Amino acid sequence: MGRIVHDDRGSASVEWQDAPDDYERPVLKIEGTGVSAPPLSIKEEPNKFNPYDRGSGGPGAGGGKRDLKKLSEWIKLMREMEERKKKGDE
């Protein structure tokens, strides 16, 4: 049992209270469905993706480190080619 209270700044929080000794919790049931479902259980998936495992090869796995020097050289080469095209050189 609890109630919502507000502090001096207006932030809401829950203030929990002990239930009286004679308090009986209401039983919640789904009625009128006519279908009984088996109890739910959690099944472990053997190949579950772990985002913290770098060697998993899961979604977005890049396949290794990138050579940033080669990337920088490639970008410079592409920019030079674009400039040559604008000037009319082959």
LUMPAGU-667939 format. One record per residue: x, y, z of N, C-alpha, C in turn; residue number from 1. Coordinates in Angstrom, 1 decimal, padded with zeros to 4 digits, always signed. Example, Ala and Ser with C-alpha at 12.3 -4.5 7.8 and 13.67 -1.06 7.14 Angstrom:
% LUMPAGU-667939
+--------+--------+--------+--------+--------+--------+--------+--------+--------+-----+
!    n.X !    n.Y !    n.Z !   ca.X !   ca.Y !   ca.Z !    c.X !    c.Y !    c.Z !   n !
+--------+--------+--------+--------+--------+--------+--------+--------+--------+-----+
! +013.2 ! -005.7 ! +007.8 ! +012.3 ! -004.5 ! +007.8 ! +013.2 ! -003.3 ! +007.8 !   1 !
! +012.8 ! -002.2 ! +007.1 ! +013.7 ! -001.1 ! +007.1 ! +012.9 ! +000.0 ! +007.9 !   2 !
+--------+--------+--------+--------+--------+--------+--------+--------+--------+-----+
This chain:
% LUMPAGU-667939
+--------+--------+--------+--------+--------+--------+--------+--------+--------+-----+
!    n.X !    n.Y !    n.Z !   ca.X !   ca.Y !   ca.Z !    c.X !    c.Y !    c.Z !   n !
+--------+--------+--------+--------+--------+--------+--------+--------+--------+-----+
! +000.8 ! -001.2 ! +000.0 ! +000.0 ! +000.0 ! +000.0 ! +000.9 ! +001.2 ! +000.0 !   1 !
! +000.5 ! +002.2 ! -000.7 ! +001.3 ! +003.4 ! -000.8 ! +000.4 ! +004.6 ! -001.3 !   2 !
! +001.0 ! +005.8 ! -001.2 ! +000.3 ! +006.9 ! -001.7 ! +001.4 ! +007.9 ! -002.3 !   3 !
! +000.9 ! +008.7 ! -003.2 ! +001.8 ! +009.7 ! -003.8 ! +001.9 ! +010.9 ! -003.0 !   4 !
! +003.1 ! +011.4 ! -002.7 ! +003.4 ! +012.6 ! -002.0 ! +004.3 ! +013.5 ! -002.8 !   5 !
! +004.2 ! +014.8 ! -002.5 ! +005.0 ! +015.8 ! -003.3 ! +005.9 ! +016.5 ! -002.2 !   6 !
! +007.2 ! +016.7 ! -002.7 ! +008.1 ! +017.4 ! -001.8 ! +008.0 ! +018.9 ! -002.0 !   7 !
! +008.9 ! +019.7 ! -001.3 ! +008.8 ! +021.1 ! -001.4 ! +009.0 ! +021.7 ! -002.8 !   8 !
! +009.6 ! +020.9 ! -003.7 ! +009.9 ! +021.4 ! -005.1 ! +008.8 ! +020.9 ! -006.0 !   9 !
! +007.8 ! +020.1 ! -005.5 ! +006.8 ! +019.6 ! -006.3 ! +007.0 ! +018.3 ! -007.0 !  10 !
! +008.2 ! +017.7 ! -006.7 ! +008.5 ! +016.3 ! -007.3 ! +007.6 ! +015.3 ! -006.6 !  11 !
! +007.1 ! +014.4 ! -007.3 ! +006.2 ! +013.3 ! -006.8 ! +007.0 ! +012.1 ! -006.5 !  12 !
! +006.7 ! +011.4 ! -005.4 ! +007.3 ! +010.1 ! -005.0 ! +006.2 ! +009.3 ! -004.3 !  13 !
! +006.5 ! +008.0 ! -004.1 ! +005.6 ! +007.1 ! -003.5 ! +006.0 ! +006.9 ! -002.1 !  14 !
! +005.1 ! +007.1 ! -001.1 ! +005.4 ! +006.8 ! +000.3 ! +004.7 ! +005.5 ! +000.6 !  15 !
! +005.5 ! +004.5 ! +000.8 ! +004.9 ! +003.2 ! +001.1 ! +004.5 ! +003.1 ! +002.6 !  16 !
! +003.4 ! +002.3 ! +002.8 ! +002.9 ! +002.1 ! +004.1 ! +002.7 ! +000.7 ! +004.4 !  17 !
! +002.9 ! +000.3 ! +005.7 ! +002.7 ! -001.1 ! +006.0 ! +001.2 ! -001.4 ! +006.0 !  18 !
! +000.9 ! -002.6 ! +005.5 ! -000.5 ! -003.0 ! +005.5 ! -001.0 ! -003.4 ! +006.9 !  19 !
! -002.2 ! -003.1 ! +007.2 ! -002.8 ! -003.6 ! +008.5 ! -002.7 ! -005.1 ! +008.6 !  20 !
! -002.7 ! -005.6 ! +009.8 ! -002.6 ! -007.0 ! +010.0 ! -003.8 ! -007.8 ! +009.4 !  21 !
! -004.9 ! -007.2 ! +009.4 ! -006.1 ! -007.9 ! +008.9 ! -006.4 ! -007.6 ! +007.4 !  22 !
! -005.4 ! -007.0 ! +006.7 ! -005.6 ! -006.6 ! +005.3 ! -005.4 ! -007.9 ! +004.5 !  23 !
! -006.3 ! -008.1 ! +003.5 ! -006.3 ! -009.2 ! +002.6 ! -006.2 ! -008.7 ! +001.2 !  24 !
! -005.1 ! -009.1 ! +000.5 ! -004.9 ! -008.7 ! -000.9 ! -006.0 ! -009.2 ! -001.8 !  25 !
! -006.5 ! -008.4 ! -002.7 ! -007.5 ! -008.9 ! -003.6 ! -006.8 ! -009.9 ! -004.6 !  26 !
! -007.5 ! -010.9 ! -005.0 ! -007.0 ! -011.9 ! -006.0 ! -007.4 ! -011.4 ! -007.4 !  27 !
! -006.4 ! -011.2 ! -008.3 ! -006.7 ! -010.8 ! -009.6 ! -006.8 ! -012.0 ! -010.5 !  28 !
! -007.8 ! -012.1 ! -011.3 ! -008.0 ! -013.2 ! -012.3 ! -008.6 ! -012.6 ! -013.6 !  29 !
! -008.3 ! -013.3 ! -014.6 ! -009.0 ! -013.0 ! -015.9 ! -010.1 ! -014.0 ! -016.0 !  30 !
! -011.3 ! -013.4 ! -016.1 ! -012.5 ! -014.2 ! -016.2 ! -013.2 ! -014.1 ! -017.6 !  31 !
! -013.9 ! -015.1 ! -017.9 ! -014.7 ! -015.1 ! -019.2 ! -013.9 ! -015.3 ! -020.4 !  32 !
! -012.7 ! -015.7 ! -020.4 ! -012.0 ! -016.0 ! -021.6 ! -012.2 ! -017.4 ! -022.1 !  33 !
! -012.5 ! -018.4 ! -021.2 ! -012.8 ! -019.7 ! -021.6 ! -011.5 ! -020.5 ! -022.1 !  34 !
! -010.4 ! -019.8 ! -022.1 ! -009.1 ! -020.5 ! -022.5 ! -008.2 ! -020.4 ! -021.3 !  35 !
! -007.6 ! -021.6 ! -021.0 ! -006.6 ! -021.6 ! -020.0 ! -005.2 ! -021.7 ! -020.6 !  36 !
! -004.3 ! -020.9 ! -020.3 ! -003.0 ! -020.9 ! -020.9 ! -002.0 ! -021.6 ! -019.9 !  37 !
! -001.0 ! -022.3 ! -020.5 ! +000.0 ! -022.9 ! -019.6 ! +000.8 ! -021.8 ! -018.9 !  38 !
! +001.4 ! -022.1 ! -017.8 ! +002.2 ! -021.1 ! -017.1 ! +003.4 ! -020.7 ! -018.0 !  39 !
! +003.8 ! -019.4 ! -017.9 ! +004.9 ! -018.9 ! -018.7 ! +006.2 ! -019.3 ! -018.1 !  40 !
! +007.2 ! -019.5 ! -019.0 ! +008.5 ! -019.9 ! -018.5 ! +009.5 ! -019.2 ! -019.4 !  41 !
! +010.7 ! -019.0 ! -018.9 ! +011.8 ! -018.3 ! -019.6 ! +012.7 ! -019.3 ! -020.2 !  42 !
! +012.9 ! -019.2 ! -021.5 ! +013.8 ! -020.2 ! -022.2 ! +015.0 ! -019.4 ! -022.6 !  43 !
! +016.2 ! -020.0 ! -022.3 ! +017.4 ! -019.5 ! -022.7 ! +017.7 ! -019.8 ! -024.2 !  44 !
! +018.1 ! -018.7 ! -024.9 ! +018.4 ! -018.9 ! -026.3 ! +019.9 ! -019.2 ! -026.4 !  45 !
! +020.4 ! -020.3 ! -027.1 ! +021.8 ! -020.6 ! -027.1 ! +022.7 ! -019.6 ! -027.8 !  46 !
! +022.1 ! -018.9 ! -028.8 ! +022.9 ! -018.0 ! -029.7 ! +022.5 ! -016.6 ! -029.4 !  47 !
! +022.2 ! -016.2 ! -028.2 ! +021.8 ! -014.8 ! -027.9 ! +022.9 ! -013.9 ! -028.1 !  48 !
! +022.6 ! -012.7 ! -028.7 ! +023.6 ! -011.7 ! -029.0 ! +024.0 ! -011.0 ! -027.7 !  49 !
! +025.3 ! -010.9 ! -027.5 ! +025.8 ! -010.2 ! -026.3 ! +026.5 ! -008.9 ! -026.8 !  50 !
! +026.0 ! -007.7 ! -026.6 ! +026.6 ! -006.5 ! -027.1 ! +028.0 ! -006.2 ! -026.5 !  51 !
! +028.3 ! -006.8 ! -025.4 ! +029.6 ! -006.5 ! -024.7 ! +030.7 ! -007.5 ! -025.1 !  52 !
! +030.3 ! -008.5 ! -025.9 ! +031.3 ! -009.5 ! -026.4 ! +031.8 ! -009.0 ! -027.7 !  53 !
! +033.0 ! -008.5 ! -027.8 ! +033.5 ! -007.9 ! -029.0 ! +033.8 ! -008.9 ! -030.1 !  54 !
! +034.0 ! -010.2 ! -029.7 ! +034.3 ! -011.2 ! -030.7 ! +033.1 ! -012.0 ! -031.2 !  55 !
! +031.9 ! -011.5 ! -030.9 ! +030.7 ! -012.3 ! -031.2 ! +030.3 ! -012.3 ! -032.6 !  56 !
! +030.7 ! -011.3 ! -033.4 ! +030.3 ! -011.3 ! -034.8 ! +028.8 ! -011.0 ! -035.0 !  57 !
! +028.2 ! -010.4 ! -034.0 ! +026.8 ! -010.1 ! -034.0 ! +026.5 ! -008.9 ! -035.0 !  58 !
! +025.3 ! -008.3 ! -034.8 ! +024.9 ! -007.3 ! -035.7 ! +025.9 ! -006.1 ! -035.6 !  59 !
! +026.2 ! -005.6 ! -036.8 ! +027.1 ! -004.4 ! -036.8 ! +028.6 ! -004.8 ! -036.7 !  60 !
! +028.9 ! -006.1 ! -036.7 ! +030.3 ! -006.5 ! -036.6 ! +031.1 ! -006.0 ! -037.8 !  61 !
! +032.2 ! -005.2 ! -037.6 ! +032.9 ! -004.6 ! -038.7 ! +034.0 ! -005.5 ! -039.3 !  62 !
! +034.4 ! -006.6 ! -038.6 ! +035.4 ! -007.5 ! -039.1 ! +036.8 ! -007.1 ! -038.8 !  63 !
! +037.0 ! -006.1 ! -038.0 ! +038.4 ! -005.8 ! -037.6 ! +038.6 ! -004.3 ! -037.5 !  64 !
! +039.9 ! -004.0 ! -037.2 ! +040.2 ! -002.6 ! -037.1 ! +040.4 ! -002.0 ! -038.5 !  65 !
! +040.1 ! -000.7 ! -038.6 ! +040.2 ! +000.1 ! -039.8 ! +041.6 ! +000.8 ! -039.8 !  66 !
! +042.2 ! +000.8 ! -040.9 ! +043.5 ! +001.6 ! -041.1 ! +043.1 ! +003.0 ! -041.4 !  67 !
! +043.2 ! +003.9 ! -040.5 ! +042.7 ! +005.3 ! -040.7 ! +043.7 ! +006.1 ! -041.6 !  68 !
! +044.9 ! +005.7 ! -041.6 ! +045.9 ! +006.4 ! -042.5 ! +045.5 ! +006.1 ! -044.0 !  69 !
! +045.1 ! +004.8 ! -044.3 ! +044.7 ! +004.5 ! -045.6 ! +043.4 ! +005.2 ! -046.0 !  70 !
! +042.5 ! +005.3 ! -045.0 ! +041.2 ! +006.0 ! -045.2 ! +041.5 ! +007.5 ! -045.5 !  71 !
! +042.4 ! +008.1 ! -044.8 ! +042.7 ! +009.5 ! -045.0 ! +043.3 ! +009.7 ! -046.4 !  72 !
! +044.2 ! +008.8 ! -046.8 ! +044.8 ! +008.9 ! -048.1 ! +043.7 ! +008.8 ! -049.2 !  73 !
! +042.8 ! +007.9 ! -049.0 ! +041.8 ! +007.6 ! -050.0 ! +040.9 ! +008.8 ! -050.1 !  74 !
! +040.5 ! +009.5 ! -049.0 ! +039.7 ! +010.7 ! -049.0 ! +040.4 ! +011.8 ! -049.8 !  75 !
! +041.7 ! +012.0 ! -049.5 ! +042.5 ! +013.0 ! -050.2 ! +042.5 ! +012.8 ! -051.7 !  76 !
! +042.7 ! +011.5 ! -052.1 ! +042.7 ! +011.1 ! -053.5 ! +041.4 ! +011.4 ! -054.1 !  77 !
! +040.3 ! +011.1 ! -053.5 ! +038.9 ! +011.4 ! -054.0 ! +038.7 ! +012.9 ! -054.2 !  78 !
! +039.2 ! +013.7 ! -053.2 ! +039.0 ! +015.1 ! -053.3 ! +039.8 ! +015.7 ! -054.5 !  79 !
! +041.0 ! +015.2 ! -054.7 ! +041.9 ! +015.6 ! -055.8 ! +041.2 ! +015.3 ! -057.1 !  80 !
! +040.6 ! +014.1 ! -057.2 ! +039.9 ! +013.7 ! -058.4 ! +038.7 ! +014.6 ! -058.7 !  81 !
! +038.0 ! +015.0 ! -057.7 ! +036.8 ! +015.9 ! -057.8 ! +037.3 ! +017.2 ! -058.3 !  82 !
! +038.4 ! +017.7 ! -057.8 ! +038.9 ! +019.0 ! -058.2 ! +039.4 ! +018.9 ! -059.7 !  83 !
! +040.0 ! +017.9 ! -060.1 ! +040.4 ! +017.7 ! -061.5 ! +039.2 ! +017.7 ! -062.4 !  84 !
! +038.1 ! +017.0 ! -062.0 ! +036.9 ! +016.9 ! -062.8 ! +036.3 ! +018.3 ! -063.0 !  85 !
! +036.4 ! +019.1 ! -061.9 ! +035.8 ! +020.5 ! -062.0 ! +036.6 ! +021.3 ! -063.0 !  86 !
! +038.0 ! +021.1 ! -063.0 ! +038.8 ! +021.9 ! -063.9 ! +038.8 ! +021.4 ! -065.3 !  87 !
! +038.3 ! +020.2 ! -065.5 ! +038.3 ! +019.6 ! -066.8 ! +039.4 ! +018.7 ! -067.2 !  88 !
! +040.3 ! +018.4 ! -066.2 ! +041.4 ! +017.5 ! -066.5 ! +041.0 ! +016.0 ! -066.3 !  89 !
! +041.7 ! +015.1 ! -067.0 ! +041.3 ! +013.7 ! -066.8 ! +042.2 ! +013.1 ! -065.9 !  90 !
+--------+--------+--------+--------+--------+--------+--------+--------+--------+-----+
